[in-house]
Amino acid sequence: MSVTTPRRRRVRTAALLALVLAAASACNADGAGGGEPGTVKIGLLASLSGTYQAIGKELRDGFELYLETHDGKLGGHKVDLVVADEGNGAPTAVPAATKLLKQDRVVALTGIVGGGSMAAVYPLLNETKVPFVGSNGRPELKDVSRVWHTSYLSDEPGAAIAQHVRDTVKGPVYAIGPDYQGGWDELRGFTDAFAKAGGTLANPDGKTTFTPFPATTNFTPYFARIKASGAAAVYTFYAGSAAVDFVKQYAQSEIRDVPLYAAGFLTEGGVLDAQGDAARDIYSVLNYSPDLDNAENREFVAAWKTKHDGSPTTYAMASYDAAAVLDRAIGAAGDALTPESINQAIGKLGQISSPRGTWQFSATTHSPVQKWYLRQVRQDGRALSNTVVGDLATVGR
C-alpha cells in the first residue's frame, strides 16, 4: 500500500494545474482548438433602409465578397461580422453604432454611408477607442488618430474635376445639391476649387443652391432657375433615389441640352439602371470604374459578377478595400488583438494594391491619396456604363 504524503499531493496538484492552464492557453490561442487563430469580431454599419439603402447594401456586399474570397478570414482569424442598419442618418446611426461598440464590443468598425452619420458616431469612436475603417464619404474631423477611410473626403470629387470643368465650359456654371452635410461638403469641394481656377458660378448670389433633403422630389422649379441664370453647364451631387429623380427630370426639362457634370454618385450603380437613357452623356468624376485595366480589378469584377447582376460600384470597391486593409492590419497585429494594436498596424501599411489602382493613406487625413477619373455615361454593349474617358487629378493631402 503506497502512502501519498502532503508534499507529493502538492506536487501532483501543481502539475495538474499546469496542464489545465496549458490546455486553456492553447484553446484561447487557436479558437476552436483546431490549430486556427481565434475569431475576431468586426462591426459593419451601413444604410440598409431609407434613401441610401442601395448604397448601404453595396458596402455590405463588398465587404462580404472579400470575406468569401478569403476563406472567411482576416489576418488568419475567422471573422464574426456583425451588421447593423445606419438608416437615413444620425437618429438611427447612433443607437446602432452604440450597440456595435458597447454591447457587441467589436474590435473594429467599418462602413457608414452618410457624412452626417459619421459626424454623429465620431464621439462614440473616441469614447470606446475602437478604430474605424470607413468606406464612404467623410466630413472634416479634428482628430483622425483612430479614423481611416478607404473612399475619399467628401470635398475631393468636386475638387478633382473643377479644373477640367473650368477648361472645358465656356461660361458660368450653376451649382446645385442637397441641403445636408454630404451635399455641403461635395459642393464646397467643387465651388472652392472652381473659383480658385478662375471659374464663375451662374447662381445669382454666387453661392450653391441647396434643395431640402430628403423632402425634394420635384426639381422642376430649380431647373427654371437654372434656365433663367443663363448657365453654360451644371455641376451637382445627388445619390440614391434623389439622383434618379434629378436625372430623369433633367432630361425632360427645358435645360436638357445644358451639359451636366457631377460627382460620380449621380450615376453610380443601380441608379444608372433606374435612370436609363435619361443619364446618357452625363460626365462625372470618381475614383473607380469597373473598366479599369489592372489585375486586381479584373479579379474583383469577375468575383462580383459571379454573385451579383451588373458591375461593382465604387461603394462595393471601397468596402472590399476596407476588408483588405483590416486583413493586412490584423495579420500584422499578431495574436494579441486589441483595437489599439489593429489601429497601430493600419498606420504602418504603406501602399495598398486595389481594383482602383495603387493608393495609400494620407499621413494627415487618413484618407486615400489616389487618382480620380473622368467618366461619361455611354453605351457598352446592350447597357449604359460609366466609361472612363480621361484621368483627372491625384488628390490627397
PLY file of the C-alpha trace (Angstrom):
ply
format ascii 1.0
element vertex 397
property float x
property float y
property float z
element edge 396
property int vertex1
property int vertex2
end_header
0.00 0.00 0.00
1.53 3.30 -1.09
1.31 6.38 1.04
0.74 9.82 -0.50
2.44 12.49 1.53
1.19 16.10 1.66
4.28 17.17 -0.32
3.52 14.64 -3.13
-0.12 15.82 -3.21
1.04 19.43 -3.64
3.39 18.43 -6.50
0.66 16.44 -8.25
-1.86 19.29 -7.83
0.62 21.80 -9.24
1.35 19.55 -12.22
-2.37 19.06 -12.86
-2.98 22.82 -12.67
-0.16 23.45 -15.12
-1.70 21.02 -17.61
-5.12 22.68 -17.27
-3.64 26.15 -17.78
-1.64 24.98 -20.78
-4.76 23.46 -22.36
-6.76 26.64 -21.69
-4.00 28.73 -23.19
-3.94 26.56 -26.30
-7.73 26.88 -26.70
-7.53 30.66 -26.36
-4.78 30.80 -28.98
-6.41 28.62 -31.59
-10.10 29.40 -31.10
-11.92 26.11 -31.66
-8.86 24.08 -30.81
-8.23 23.08 -34.43
-4.99 24.99 -34.90
-6.63 28.15 -36.32
-6.46 31.57 -34.63
-9.48 32.70 -32.62
-12.46 34.59 -34.01
-12.30 38.35 -34.46
-15.50 40.41 -34.23
-15.91 43.23 -36.78
-18.84 45.67 -36.92
-20.30 46.95 -40.21
-22.72 49.89 -40.09
-24.49 50.79 -43.35
-27.81 52.15 -44.64
-29.88 49.02 -45.17
-33.09 51.08 -45.23
-34.02 54.61 -46.27
-32.87 56.89 -49.08
-29.40 55.36 -49.39
-30.41 51.72 -48.98
-28.85 50.72 -52.31
-25.50 52.24 -51.31
-25.57 50.57 -47.91
-26.16 47.18 -49.48
-23.18 47.75 -51.79
-20.99 48.45 -48.75
-22.19 45.28 -47.05
-21.85 43.15 -50.19
-18.35 44.47 -50.98
-17.05 43.60 -47.53
-18.73 40.20 -47.56
-17.28 39.45 -51.02
-13.77 39.95 -49.67
-14.50 37.55 -46.81
-15.99 34.97 -49.18
-12.93 35.10 -51.45
-10.56 34.87 -48.47
-11.96 31.83 -46.64
-13.98 33.99 -44.23
-10.82 35.25 -42.55
-8.99 38.49 -41.89
-5.36 38.24 -40.89
-5.73 34.48 -40.47
-8.60 34.84 -37.98
-12.15 33.69 -38.63
-14.46 36.71 -38.73
-17.70 37.25 -36.85
-19.20 40.11 -38.92
-21.93 41.99 -37.05
-24.05 44.09 -39.44
-26.28 46.98 -38.30
-28.58 49.44 -40.08
-27.47 53.08 -40.28
-30.85 54.12 -41.70
-31.27 57.67 -43.01
-28.78 59.39 -40.71
-27.75 60.24 -37.16
-31.02 59.39 -35.32
-30.74 55.74 -36.37
-26.98 55.52 -36.89
-26.01 56.48 -33.32
-28.03 53.80 -31.47
-26.91 51.17 -33.98
-23.26 52.17 -33.54
-23.67 52.25 -29.75
-24.80 48.62 -29.77
-21.92 47.53 -32.00
-19.28 49.36 -29.96
-20.55 48.91 -26.40
-22.64 45.73 -26.39
-21.19 43.64 -29.21
-17.71 45.01 -28.37
-16.33 44.83 -31.90
-12.56 45.38 -32.26
-13.01 47.48 -35.42
-15.90 49.24 -37.17
-16.40 49.78 -40.91
-19.00 51.13 -43.34
-21.17 54.27 -42.80
-22.78 55.87 -45.85
-23.59 59.41 -44.72
-21.28 62.22 -43.65
-23.87 63.28 -41.06
-23.92 59.76 -39.62
-20.12 59.78 -39.48
-20.06 63.10 -37.60
-22.63 61.80 -35.10
-20.86 58.46 -34.49
-17.43 60.11 -34.18
-17.71 60.87 -30.40
-18.52 57.19 -29.74
-15.36 56.12 -31.56
-13.31 58.46 -29.40
-15.00 57.20 -26.25
-14.55 53.48 -26.99
-11.16 53.90 -28.75
-12.19 51.48 -31.50
-10.61 52.05 -34.94
-12.97 52.93 -37.78
-12.20 51.99 -41.39
-14.87 53.88 -43.30
-15.87 53.09 -46.87
-17.86 56.12 -48.00
-17.65 59.91 -47.72
-16.31 61.64 -44.64
-16.59 65.21 -43.32
-13.64 67.10 -41.88
-12.75 65.79 -38.40
-10.39 67.32 -35.84
-8.83 64.10 -34.59
-8.38 61.21 -37.05
-6.00 59.16 -34.93
-8.45 56.22 -34.98
-10.38 57.14 -38.14
-9.37 55.81 -41.57
-11.22 55.89 -44.89
-10.75 53.77 -48.00
-13.01 56.01 -50.08
-12.43 59.78 -50.12
-13.09 63.00 -48.25
-16.44 64.41 -49.28
-14.97 67.56 -50.85
-12.48 65.69 -53.07
-14.63 64.64 -56.07
-15.58 68.24 -56.82
-12.05 69.45 -56.25
-10.72 66.82 -58.69
-12.99 67.84 -61.60
-13.13 71.62 -61.08
-10.15 72.48 -63.30
-11.48 70.28 -66.12
-14.88 72.00 -65.98
-13.20 75.42 -65.96
-11.11 74.49 -69.01
-13.99 72.88 -70.94
-17.07 75.02 -70.26
-17.24 78.42 -71.93
-19.37 80.36 -69.48
-20.71 80.29 -65.90
-21.66 77.04 -64.17
-24.69 76.53 -61.93
-24.04 74.58 -58.70
-26.89 72.67 -57.03
-27.10 69.90 -54.42
-28.92 68.54 -51.34
-29.07 70.50 -48.09
-27.23 68.25 -45.64
-23.66 67.54 -44.57
-22.70 65.42 -47.57
-24.16 67.93 -50.00
-22.42 70.87 -48.33
-19.06 69.10 -48.47
-19.41 67.81 -52.04
-20.46 71.19 -53.47
-17.91 73.13 -51.42
-15.13 71.00 -52.88
-16.22 71.96 -56.39
-17.04 75.63 -55.86
-13.86 76.42 -53.91
-11.60 74.75 -56.49
-13.63 76.18 -59.40
-13.27 79.72 -58.06
-9.56 79.18 -57.48
-9.24 78.09 -61.13
-10.92 81.31 -62.25
-14.42 79.93 -62.81
-17.67 81.82 -62.19
-20.92 80.45 -60.78
-24.15 81.19 -62.63
-26.11 81.17 -59.34
-27.45 84.74 -58.92
-25.97 85.13 -55.43
-22.74 83.38 -56.37
-23.49 80.55 -53.95
-24.63 76.93 -54.36
-28.39 76.34 -54.45
-29.30 73.71 -51.85
-32.52 71.68 -52.08
-34.30 70.40 -48.94
-33.26 66.82 -48.12
-34.82 64.28 -48.27
-38.06 66.14 -48.99
-37.25 67.34 -52.53
-38.54 65.00 -55.22
-39.69 67.64 -57.74
-36.74 69.54 -59.20
-38.68 71.37 -61.94
-38.73 74.76 -60.13
-34.94 74.59 -59.75
-34.48 73.86 -63.45
-36.44 77.03 -64.22
-33.97 78.99 -62.06
-31.03 77.42 -63.90
-32.59 78.36 -67.24
-33.04 81.96 -66.08
-29.43 82.16 -64.86
-28.00 81.61 -68.35
-25.75 78.79 -67.11
-23.48 77.19 -69.68
-23.31 73.97 -67.61
-24.49 72.49 -64.32
-22.47 70.80 -61.56
-24.27 68.69 -58.98
-24.15 65.96 -56.38
-27.07 63.66 -55.62
-27.16 59.98 -54.80
-29.69 57.21 -54.27
-33.33 57.85 -55.13
-32.73 61.62 -55.29
-30.23 61.03 -58.12
-32.85 59.09 -60.09
-35.43 61.86 -59.69
-32.95 64.60 -60.59
-31.60 62.93 -63.73
-34.97 61.79 -65.10
-36.49 65.22 -64.61
-33.41 66.98 -66.00
-33.71 65.00 -69.24
-37.33 66.15 -69.62
-36.71 69.77 -68.66
-36.09 72.97 -70.57
-32.37 72.73 -69.73
-31.91 69.16 -71.01
-29.31 70.36 -73.56
-27.19 72.13 -70.91
-24.14 69.88 -70.17
-24.38 68.15 -66.80
-21.29 67.41 -64.68
-21.47 65.62 -61.37
-19.78 63.77 -58.57
-19.88 60.17 -59.80
-22.53 59.07 -57.31
-25.19 60.69 -59.52
-24.97 57.79 -62.00
-23.29 55.09 -59.90
-24.59 51.56 -59.55
-28.27 50.71 -59.55
-29.34 54.34 -60.01
-27.95 54.24 -63.57
-30.22 51.31 -64.38
-33.19 53.24 -62.98
-32.24 56.41 -64.88
-31.88 54.65 -68.23
-31.44 56.84 -71.32
-32.01 59.97 -69.23
-28.43 59.58 -67.94
-26.80 59.29 -71.36
-23.76 61.59 -71.89
-23.56 62.83 -68.27
-19.96 63.49 -67.22
-18.88 62.51 -63.72
-15.79 62.27 -61.54
-14.97 59.23 -59.42
-12.07 57.24 -58.01
-13.18 53.99 -59.67
-14.71 52.43 -62.75
-15.20 48.69 -63.38
-13.48 49.03 -66.76
-10.08 49.96 -65.24
-7.44 47.62 -66.65
-5.40 46.12 -63.82
-5.09 42.62 -62.37
-6.77 43.45 -59.05
-9.78 44.97 -60.80
-10.19 42.09 -63.22
-10.22 39.65 -60.30
-12.62 41.82 -58.29
-15.07 42.36 -61.16
-15.09 38.65 -62.03
-15.81 37.67 -58.41
-18.54 40.31 -58.13
-20.29 39.24 -61.32
-20.29 35.63 -60.14
-22.57 36.68 -57.28
-24.39 39.80 -58.47
-26.12 41.23 -61.51
-24.26 44.10 -63.12
-20.85 45.58 -62.37
-19.41 46.61 -58.99
-19.56 50.23 -57.84
-17.14 52.48 -56.03
-19.11 51.73 -52.85
-18.53 47.99 -53.17
-14.89 48.54 -54.14
-14.17 50.80 -51.14
-15.75 48.32 -48.74
-13.81 45.47 -50.37
-10.68 47.56 -49.78
-11.70 48.21 -46.17
-11.71 44.44 -45.64
-8.30 44.24 -47.35
-6.93 46.92 -45.02
-8.23 45.07 -41.96
-6.89 41.79 -43.35
-3.34 43.15 -43.52
-3.59 45.06 -40.25
-5.00 42.17 -38.21
-2.34 39.87 -39.65
0.39 42.34 -38.66
-1.06 42.87 -35.18
-0.40 39.24 -34.19
-2.45 37.03 -31.87
-2.83 39.60 -29.07
-5.52 41.51 -30.95
-6.84 44.71 -29.44
-8.43 47.78 -31.04
-5.20 49.66 -30.32
-2.90 47.05 -31.90
-5.08 46.95 -35.02
-5.12 50.75 -35.26
-1.33 50.95 -34.98
-0.93 48.31 -37.68
-3.19 50.23 -40.09
-0.90 53.24 -39.77
2.07 51.18 -40.97
0.53 49.60 -44.09
2.09 51.77 -46.79
0.94 51.26 -50.40
-2.21 49.19 -50.98
-2.98 47.33 -54.21
-6.61 47.84 -55.17
-9.09 47.50 -58.05
-8.89 51.31 -58.39
-5.09 51.21 -58.73
-2.42 51.56 -56.04
-3.12 54.03 -53.24
-2.04 54.78 -49.68
-3.40 56.56 -46.62
-2.53 60.22 -46.21
-0.46 60.74 -43.07
-2.53 63.80 -42.14
-6.13 62.96 -43.14
-6.05 59.12 -43.10
-7.97 59.14 -46.40
-6.59 57.80 -49.69
-4.05 59.61 -51.83
-5.47 58.39 -55.13
-6.17 59.13 -58.79
-9.55 60.42 -59.93
-11.12 59.61 -63.30
-13.39 61.48 -65.72
-16.26 59.26 -66.82
-19.13 59.62 -69.27
-22.33 57.59 -69.47
-22.03 55.72 -72.78
-23.44 52.63 -74.43
-21.48 49.49 -73.54
-22.97 46.58 -75.44
-26.65 46.44 -74.51
-26.28 48.53 -71.35
-25.24 52.03 -70.39
-21.99 52.31 -68.47
-19.84 54.91 -66.72
-16.92 54.74 -69.14
-13.55 56.26 -68.24
-12.68 58.93 -70.80
-9.71 60.53 -69.07
-7.57 60.92 -65.96
-8.08 63.85 -63.63
-6.04 64.99 -60.64
-4.42 62.79 -58.00
-5.99 64.13 -54.81
-4.98 63.61 -51.20
-3.37 65.68 -48.51
0 1
1 2
2 3
3 4
4 5
5 6
6 7
7 8
8 9
9 10
10 11
11 12
12 13
13 14
14 15
15 16
16 17
17 18
18 19
19 20
20 21
21 22
22 23
23 24
24 25
25 26
26 27
27 28
28 29
29 30
30 31
31 32
32 33
33 34
34 35
35 36
36 37
37 38
38 39
39 40
40 41
41 42
42 43
43 44
44 45
45 46
46 47
47 48
48 49
49 50
50 51
51 52
52 53
53 54
54 55
55 56
56 57
57 58
58 59
59 60
60 61
61 62
62 63
63 64
64 65
65 66
66 67
67 68
68 69
69 70
70 71
71 72
72 73
73 74
74 75
75 76
76 77
77 78
78 79
79 80
80 81
81 82
82 83
83 84
84 85
85 86
86 87
87 88
88 89
89 90
90 91
91 92
92 93
93 94
94 95
95 96
96 97
97 98
98 99
99 100
100 101
101 102
102 103
103 104
104 105
105 106
106 107
107 108
108 109
109 110
110 111
111 112
112 113
113 114
114 115
115 116
116 117
117 118
118 119
119 120
120 121
121 122
122 123
123 124
124 125
125 126
126 127
127 128
128 129
129 130
130 131
131 132
132 133
133 134
134 135
135 136
136 137
137 138
138 139
139 140
140 141
141 142
142 143
143 144
144 145
145 146
146 147
147 148
148 149
149 150
150 151
151 152
152 153
153 154
154 155
155 156
156 157
157 158
158 159
159 160
160 161
161 162
162 163
163 164
164 165
165 166
166 167
167 168
168 169
169 170
170 171
171 172
172 173
173 174
174 175
175 176
176 177
177 178
178 179
179 180
180 181
181 182
182 183
183 184
184 185
185 186
186 187
187 188
188 189
189 190
190 191
191 192
192 193
193 194
194 195
195 196
196 197
197 198
198 199
199 200
200 201
201 202
202 203
203 204
204 205
205 206
206 207
207 208
208 209
209 210
210 211
211 212
212 213
213 214
214 215
215 216
216 217
217 218
218 219
219 220
220 221
221 222
222 223
223 224
224 225
225 226
226 227
227 228
228 229
229 230
230 231
231 232
232 233
233 234
234 235
235 236
236 237
237 238
238 239
239 240
240 241
241 242
242 243
243 244
244 245
245 246
246 247
247 248
248 249
249 250
250 251
251 252
252 253
253 254
254 255
255 256
256 257
257 258
258 259
259 260
260 261
261 262
262 263
263 264
264 265
265 266
266 267
267 268
268 269
269 270
270 271
271 272
272 273
273 274
274 275
275 276
276 277
277 278
278 279
279 280
280 281
281 282
282 283
283 284
284 285
285 286
286 287
287 288
288 289
289 290
290 291
291 292
292 293
293 294
294 295
295 296
296 297
297 298
298 299
299 300
300 301
301 302
302 303
303 304
304 305
305 306
306 307
307 308
308 309
309 310
310 311
311 312
312 313
313 314
314 315
315 316
316 317
317 318
318 319
319 320
320 321
321 322
322 323
323 324
324 325
325 326
326 327
327 328
328 329
329 330
330 331
331 332
332 333
333 334
334 335
335 336
336 337
337 338
338 339
339 340
340 341
341 342
342 343
343 344
344 345
345 346
346 347
347 348
348 349
349 350
350 351
351 352
352 353
353 354
354 355
355 356
356 357
357 358
358 359
359 360
360 361
361 362
362 363
363 364
364 365
365 366
366 367
367 368
368 369
369 370
370 371
371 372
372 373
373 374
374 375
375 376
376 377
377 378
378 379
379 380
380 381
381 382
382 383
383 384
384 385
385 386
386 387
387 388
388 389
389 390
390 391
391 392
392 393
393 394
394 395
395 396
